[in-house]
Amino acid sequence: MKYLLIIVVACVFCRWAIGKWPWELLRSTPTRSQARFRARKLLGVEAGAGREEIIAAHRRLTTLVHPDKGGTNAAMQEANAARDLLLDELPHPQDGTLP
């Protein structure tokens, strides 16, 4: 019982001193490459997908998750974020015009 109390006090102190619970310190933070992987998985596109393929996949997904079609706002925001992330990763033309 004494050890349990020590653990609880240590956890509360960690939360107070650092602002995070001890188990939150053990969790790795997602990297940009992990975010790209999840975005490709959500949209169902391959790693080398081009602009048109990403946009088409986004349109297919939004027809399923749009709030007007019975989906949720959160699902729509996730789909939009995935599209934006993948489009931002594409190389931009060197002539200064937007694709």
FIDREN-25663 format. One record per residue (C-alpha): residue in three letters; x, y, z. Coordinates in nm, 2 decimals, decimal comma. Example, Ala and Ser with C-alpha at 12.3 -4.5 7.8 and 13.67 -1.06 7.14 Angstrom:
 residuo      x      y      z
     ALA   1,23  -0,45   0,78
     SER   1,37  -0,11   0,71
REM end
This chain:
 residuo      x      y      z
     MET   0,00   0,00   0,00
     LYS   0,29   0,23   0,07
     TYR   0,44   0,18  -0,27
     LEU   0,11   0,25  -0,44
     LEU   0,08   0,58  -0,25
     ILE   0,44   0,67  -0,36
     ILE   0,36   0,60  -0,72
     VAL   0,04   0,81  -0,71
     VAL   0,23   1,10  -0,55
     ALA   0,51   1,07  -0,80
     CYS   0,25   1,08  -1,09
     VAL   0,08   1,38  -0,95
     PHE   0,41   1,56  -0,89
     CYS   0,51   1,49  -1,25
     ARG   0,18   1,63  -1,38
     TRP   0,23   1,94  -1,17
     ALA   0,60   2,00  -1,24
     ILE   0,61   1,91  -1,62
     GLY   0,24   1,94  -1,72
     LYS   0,22   1,58  -1,84
     TRP   0,14   1,25  -1,69
     PRO   0,44   1,01  -1,68
     TRP   0,28   0,78  -1,94
     GLU   0,24   1,07  -2,18
     LEU   0,62   1,12  -2,17
     LEU   0,66   0,76  -2,30
     ARG   0,43   0,81  -2,60
     SER   0,61   0,91  -2,91
     THR   0,49   1,22  -3,10
     PRO   0,37   1,16  -3,45
     THR   0,61   1,27  -3,72
     ARG   0,53   1,43  -4,05
     SER   0,60   1,11  -4,23
     GLN   0,35   0,93  -4,01
     ALA   0,09   1,19  -4,08
     ARG   0,16   1,15  -4,46
     PHE   0,12   0,78  -4,42
     ARG  -0,22   0,81  -4,24
     ALA  -0,33   1,07  -4,50
     ARG  -0,25   0,84  -4,79
     LYS  -0,42   0,55  -4,61
     LEU  -0,73   0,76  -4,55
     LEU  -0,76   0,87  -4,91
     GLY  -0,65   0,54  -5,05
     VAL  -0,37   0,67  -5,26
     GLU  -0,01   0,54  -5,32
     ALA   0,30   0,72  -5,21
     GLY   0,37   0,86  -5,56
     ALA   0,02   0,99  -5,62
     GLY  -0,01   1,31  -5,82
     ARG  -0,24   1,61  -5,77
     GLU  -0,53   1,48  -5,99
     GLU  -0,52   1,14  -5,81
     ILE  -0,53   1,30  -5,47
     ILE  -0,81   1,53  -5,56
     ALA  -1,01   1,25  -5,71
     ALA  -0,96   1,03  -5,40
     HIS  -1,07   1,33  -5,18
     ARG  -1,39   1,37  -5,38
     ARG  -1,47   1,00  -5,35
     LEU  -1,41   1,01  -4,98
     THR  -1,61   1,33  -4,92
     THR  -1,92   1,18  -5,10
     LEU  -1,92   0,92  -4,82
     VAL  -1,83   1,14  -4,52
     HIS  -2,00   1,47  -4,60
     PRO  -2,24   1,59  -4,32
     ASP  -2,51   1,64  -4,58
     LYS  -2,48   1,27  -4,68
     GLY  -2,50   1,14  -4,32
     GLY  -2,13   1,19  -4,23
     THR  -1,98   1,40  -3,96
     ASN  -1,80   1,73  -3,95
     ALA  -1,50   1,56  -3,79
     ALA  -1,47   1,31  -4,07
     MET  -1,50   1,59  -4,33
     GLN  -1,23   1,79  -4,15
     GLU  -1,00   1,49  -4,14
     ALA  -1,05   1,43  -4,51
     ASN  -0,97   1,79  -4,59
     ALA  -0,67   1,79  -4,37
     ALA  -0,54   1,47  -4,54
     ARG  -0,59   1,63  -4,89
     ASP  -0,42   1,95  -4,79
     LEU  -0,12   1,77  -4,63
     LEU  -0,06   1,55  -4,94
     LEU  -0,10   1,84  -5,18
     ASP   0,14   2,05  -4,98
     GLU   0,40   1,78  -5,01
     LEU   0,39   1,78  -5,39
     PRO   0,66   1,98  -5,57
     HIS   0,55   2,32  -5,69
     PRO   0,63   2,44  -6,04
     GLN   0,95   2,66  -6,06
     ASP   0,79   2,92  -6,28
     GLY   0,59   3,07  -5,99
     THR   0,24   2,98  -6,11
     LEU   0,01   2,78  -5,90
     PRO  -0,09   2,44  -6,03
REM end
